[in-house]
Amino acid sequence: MGILALAAMDKLIRKAGAKRVSESAKKAMRDVLEKYGEEIAAKAVMLAKHGGRTTVKEEDIKLALKT
C-alpha cells in the first residue's frame, strides 16, 4: 500500500490534460513519485545531519533536489 492517495494521482494526471485515468496509471504514478520522494528525503536527511541537525528543513529539501 502506498503512502500517497490514488485520488491525488488522478488529480495530477487530469491536471496535465487527461480526461480519464486508469487505476494502473494512478498506481504507477504513485510508485514513481514515492520512489523519487524517498530519494529526495534521504538526501535531505543526510544534509541535515551534515549540518549537525536532526530536523530536516525546507533548505535541505531544496538542496537535495539540486544534487
N, CA and C atoms as an extended XYZ file, in Angstrom:
201
Properties=species:S:1:pos:R:3:atomname:S:1:resname:S:1:resid:I:1 pbc="F F F"
N         0.850       -1.189        0.000 N   MET     1
C         0.000        0.000        0.000 CA  MET     1
C         0.881        1.233        0.000 C   MET     1
N         0.565        2.164       -0.842 N   GLY     2
C         1.345        3.381       -0.961 CA  GLY     2
C         0.983        4.412        0.088 C   GLY     2
N         1.851        5.386        0.219 N   ILE     3
C         1.635        6.482        1.159 CA  ILE     3
C         0.731        7.546        0.533 C   ILE     3
N         0.974        7.836       -0.735 N   LEU     4
C         0.205        8.866       -1.429 CA  LEU     4
C        -1.145        8.324       -1.898 C   LEU     4
N        -2.150        9.162       -1.816 N   ALA     5
C        -3.502        8.748       -2.191 CA  ALA     5
C        -3.654        8.654       -3.711 C   ALA     5
N        -4.367        7.634       -4.154 N   LEU     6
C        -4.616        7.476       -5.585 CA  LEU     6
C        -5.456        8.621       -6.137 C   LEU     6
N        -6.315        9.181       -5.304 N   ALA     7
C        -7.129       10.318       -5.744 CA  ALA     7
C        -6.232       11.505       -6.109 C   ALA     7
N        -5.161       11.687       -5.360 N   ALA     8
C        -4.220       12.773       -5.669 CA  ALA     8
C        -3.512       12.513       -6.993 C   ALA     8
N        -3.217       11.244       -7.269 N   MET     9
C        -2.574       10.899       -8.531 CA  MET     9
C        -3.521       11.173       -9.695 C   MET     9
N        -4.793       10.863       -9.494 N   ASP    10
C        -5.810       11.130      -10.501 CA  ASP    10
C        -5.857       12.630      -10.815 C   ASP    10
N        -5.854       13.448       -9.766 N   LYS    11
C        -5.897       14.903       -9.946 CA  LYS    11
C        -4.673       15.405      -10.698 C   LYS    11
N        -3.503       14.887      -10.355 N   LEU    12
C        -2.279       15.316      -11.031 CA  LEU    12
C        -2.315       14.995      -12.524 C   LEU    12
N        -2.725       13.786      -12.832 N   ILE    13
C        -2.742       13.356      -14.231 CA  ILE    13
C        -3.817       14.118      -15.014 C   ILE    13
N        -4.970       14.337      -14.391 N   ARG    14
C        -6.029       15.106      -15.053 CA  ARG    14
C        -5.612       16.561      -15.255 C   ARG    14
N        -4.873       17.107      -14.288 N   LYS    15
C        -4.384       18.479      -14.406 CA  LYS    15
C        -3.437       18.609      -15.602 C   LYS    15
N        -2.770       17.526      -15.941 N   ALA    16
C        -1.865       17.512      -17.091 CA  ALA    16
C        -2.630       17.387      -18.406 C   ALA    16
N        -3.947       17.155      -18.317 N   GLY    17
C        -4.761       17.139      -19.525 CA  GLY    17
C        -5.511       15.863      -19.822 C   GLY    17
N        -5.354       14.832      -18.999 N   ALA    18
C        -6.059       13.570      -19.248 CA  ALA    18
C        -7.548       13.714      -18.938 C   ALA    18
N        -8.381       13.094      -19.762 N   LYS    19
C        -9.825       13.089      -19.500 CA  LYS    19
C       -10.202       11.929      -18.585 C   LYS    19
N        -9.499       10.805      -18.757 N   ARG    20
C        -9.746        9.633      -17.924 CA  ARG    20
C        -8.400        9.063      -17.505 C   ARG    20
N        -8.380        8.413      -16.325 N   VAL    21
C        -7.136        7.852      -15.801 CA  VAL    21
C        -7.424        6.455      -15.263 C   VAL    21
N        -6.675        5.472      -15.732 N   SER    22
C        -6.876        4.095      -15.264 CA  SER    22
C        -6.277        3.915      -13.865 C   SER    22
N        -6.763        2.906      -13.172 N   GLU    23
C        -6.234        2.580      -11.847 CA  GLU    23
C        -4.749        2.244      -11.925 C   GLU    23
N        -4.366        1.515      -12.974 N   SER    24
C        -2.954        1.138      -13.091 CA  SER    24
C        -2.068        2.360      -13.331 C   SER    24
N        -2.586        3.359      -14.048 N   ALA    25
C        -1.826        4.593      -14.263 CA  ALA    25
C        -1.665        5.354      -12.949 C   ALA    25
N        -2.726        5.400      -12.144 N   LYS    26
C        -2.657        6.066      -10.842 CA  LYS    26
C        -1.627        5.383       -9.953 C   LYS    26
N        -1.642        4.050       -9.947 N   LYS    27
C        -0.695        3.297       -9.127 CA  LYS    27
C         0.736        3.479       -9.615 C   LYS    27
N         0.920        3.500      -10.924 N   ALA    28
C         2.259        3.699      -11.484 CA  ALA    28
C         2.789        5.083      -11.112 C   ALA    28
N         1.934        6.101      -11.215 N   MET    29
C         2.335        7.455      -10.852 CA  MET    29
C         2.700        7.517       -9.373 C   MET    29
N         1.888        6.908       -8.537 N   ARG    30
C         2.160        6.879       -7.099 CA  ARG    30
C         3.504        6.225       -6.816 C   ARG    30
N         3.770        5.090       -7.451 N   ASP    31
C         5.024        4.373       -7.221 CA  ASP    31
C         6.235        5.211       -7.609 C   ASP    31
N         6.138        5.871       -8.762 N   VAL    32
C         7.244        6.708       -9.239 CA  VAL    32
C         7.476        7.886       -8.294 C   VAL    32
N         6.396        8.579       -7.913 N   LEU    33
C         6.537        9.745       -7.055 CA  LEU    33
C         7.034        9.379       -5.659 C   LEU    33
N         6.576        8.238       -5.137 N   GLU    34
C         7.042        7.808       -3.821 CA  GLU    34
C         8.519        7.448       -3.849 C   GLU    34
N         8.953        6.770       -4.903 N   LYS    35
C        10.368        6.408       -5.020 CA  LYS    35
C        11.223        7.669       -5.118 C   LYS    35
N        10.817        8.602       -5.962 N   TYR    36
C        11.542        9.850       -6.130 CA  TYR    36
C        11.537       10.640       -4.815 C   TYR    36
N        10.404       10.680       -4.151 N   GLY    37
C        10.285       11.386       -2.874 CA  GLY    37
C        11.169       10.789       -1.797 C   GLY    37
N        11.257        9.465       -1.763 N   GLU    38
C        12.116        8.798       -0.778 CA  GLU    38
C        13.586        9.129       -1.029 C   GLU    38
N        13.986        9.206       -2.290 N   GLU    39
C        15.369        9.549       -2.633 CA  GLU    39
C        15.687       10.982       -2.190 C   GLU    39
N        14.783       11.895       -2.455 N   ILE    40
C        14.981       13.288       -2.047 CA  ILE    40
C        15.019       13.391       -0.522 C   ILE    40
N        14.114       12.703        0.143 N   ALA    41
C        14.065       12.741        1.601 CA  ALA    41
C        15.353       12.197        2.215 C   ALA    41
N        15.884       11.111        1.663 N   ALA    42
C        17.124       10.528        2.184 CA  ALA    42
C        18.285       11.512        2.037 C   ALA    42
N        18.362       12.195        0.894 N   LYS    43
C        19.414       13.201        0.688 CA  LYS    43
C        19.231       14.354        1.669 C   LYS    43
N        17.989       14.773        1.876 N   ALA    44
C        17.709       15.876        2.796 CA  ALA    44
C        18.098       15.512        4.225 C   ALA    44
N        17.853       14.285        4.620 N   VAL    45
C        18.234       13.827        5.962 CA  VAL    45
C        19.751       13.873        6.102 C   VAL    45
N        20.473       13.415        5.067 N   MET    46
C        21.937       13.464        5.095 CA  MET    46
C        22.430       14.903        5.231 C   MET    46
N        21.814       15.814        4.494 N   LEU    47
C        22.209       17.219        4.557 CA  LEU    47
C        21.965       17.808        5.947 C   LEU    47
N        20.845       17.472        6.545 N   ALA    48
C        20.542       17.952        7.899 CA  ALA    48
C        21.562       17.410        8.895 C   ALA    48
N        21.866       16.124        8.789 N   LYS    49
C        22.859       15.518        9.688 CA  LYS    49
C        24.223       16.167        9.492 C   LYS    49
N        24.573       16.423        8.238 N   HIS    50
C        25.844       17.077        7.941 CA  HIS    50
C        25.896       18.464        8.577 C   HIS    50
N        24.756       19.100        8.660 N   GLY    51
C        24.656       20.421        9.287 CA  GLY    51
C        24.516       20.356       10.798 C   GLY    51
N        24.602       19.152       11.363 N   GLY    52
C        24.513       18.987       12.811 CA  GLY    52
C        23.102       19.114       13.354 C   GLY    52
N        22.122       18.863       12.504 N   ARG    53
C        20.721       18.993       12.912 CA  ARG    53
C        20.001       17.658       12.806 C   ARG    53
N        18.963       17.510       13.598 N   THR    54
C        18.091       16.340       13.477 CA  THR    54
C        16.795       16.695       12.756 C   THR    54
N        16.576       17.997       12.571 N   THR    55
C        15.379       18.482       11.883 CA  THR    55
C        15.693       18.764       10.418 C   THR    55
N        14.908       18.180        9.536 N   VAL    56
C        15.040       18.461        8.110 CA  VAL    56
C        14.273       19.749        7.828 C   VAL    56
N        14.967       20.674        7.155 N   LYS    57
C        14.357       21.974        6.850 CA  LYS    57
C        14.089       22.100        5.360 C   LYS    57
N        13.332       23.119        5.028 N   GLU    58
C        12.997       23.389        3.633 CA  GLU    58
C        14.259       23.494        2.781 C   GLU    58
N        15.263       24.140        3.305 N   GLU    59
C        16.508       24.320        2.552 CA  GLU    59
C        17.185       22.976        2.239 C   GLU    59
N        17.027       22.002        3.131 N   ASP    60
C        17.588       20.670        2.887 CA  ASP    60
C        16.891       20.005        1.703 C   ASP    60
N        15.583       20.146        1.654 N   ILE    61
C        14.807       19.576        0.556 CA  ILE    61
C        15.214       20.228       -0.758 C   ILE    61
N        15.289       21.549       -0.757 N   LYS    62
C        15.642       22.276       -1.990 CA  LYS    62
C        17.054       21.920       -2.456 C   LYS    62
N        17.978       21.802       -1.525 N   LEU    63
C        19.345       21.442       -1.877 CA  LEU    63
C        19.416       20.000       -2.361 C   LEU    63
N        18.641       19.125       -1.747 N   ALA    64
C        18.603       17.711       -2.179 CA  ALA    64
C        18.106       17.601       -3.612 C   ALA    64
N        17.194       18.449       -4.008 N   LEU    65
C        16.678       18.450       -5.374 CA  LEU    65
C        17.755       18.843       -6.377 C   LEU    65
N        18.666       19.715       -5.965 N   LYS    66
C        19.703       20.199       -6.872 CA  LYS    66
C        20.842       19.206       -7.065 C   LYS    66
N        20.982       18.267       -6.140 N   THR    67
C        22.104       17.324       -6.226 CA  THR    67
C        21.726       16.062       -6.947 C   THR    67
